[in-house]
Amino acid sequence: MARSKALSDLGDTDLVEQLNDAKEQLFNLRFQLATGQLENHSRLGKVKREVARALTEIRAREIAAAEAMDAAETEEAG
């Protein structure tokens, strides 16, 4: 829960930056897994969840913006 509140407090650019960092970590962990150098396999799942949380927050913001735009257009027309 605290994690999602932290993501909702971030600005759009910070959120995208965190997503890119998590994706880079995930890439590195997958590379380590393929080469047999990964020692902490649970880290792979944690980073996947970080990516999913960031993507979910970005999508929620996209939906909220679209709904706000839709409501503004409805008010103008009506």
N, C-alpha and C positions, 0 to 999 in steps of 0.2 A: 504494500500500500504506500509506504513512504516513497518508494521508487517512482510510482506513477505521479505522485504529487510533485516530486522534483522535476519530472519531465514536463508537467503542465506549467511549471513556473518558468521554464526556459523560453527564450525568444525563438523565433523561427530559424534564424541563422545558427544559433547555438545548438538547437535540436538537430539540424541537418549536419552540423559539424560532429556532434556526438554519434549520430548514425554512421557517418563515414569512418570515424575512429573504430567503432564497434565492428564494422564490416572489414576493416583492415586487420583487426585483431583476429577475427574469424578466419580470414584468409591465411594468416600466419599460423594459427592453430591447426588448420586443416593441412597445411604444408608440413608442419611438424608431425602430424599424425601419419601422413603418407610416408614420411622418411623414417618413422619409428623413433623420433626424438621427443614425442609428447609424453610428459611424465604425469600431468594432472588432467585426466580425461574429463573430469567433471567441469572443468573450465570451459570446455567446448559447448556444453549445454547452457551454461550461464551466459556466455557471450551470444549464443543464438537467441536466448530470451531477451537480452538487451536490445538486439536488432529488432526483434518482433515488437517490443514495447515502443521503441522509437517510431517504427513504421505505423503502429496503431495510433499513436498520438498525432503524427503527421496527417493521417487519413481523417481522424476526428476533426482536426482543424480545417481540412479541406471541405468536409461535409458541413461544418458550422458556417464557413464562409459562403458556401453555395446556398445554404438555407437563408442566410441573411440577405444575400443578393436577390434571391427569389422573393423574399418578403418585401424588399424595397421596390421591386418591380411591380408587385401586386398593389402596393400602396399608391404608386404613381398612376397605374391604370385605373384604379377604383376611385 
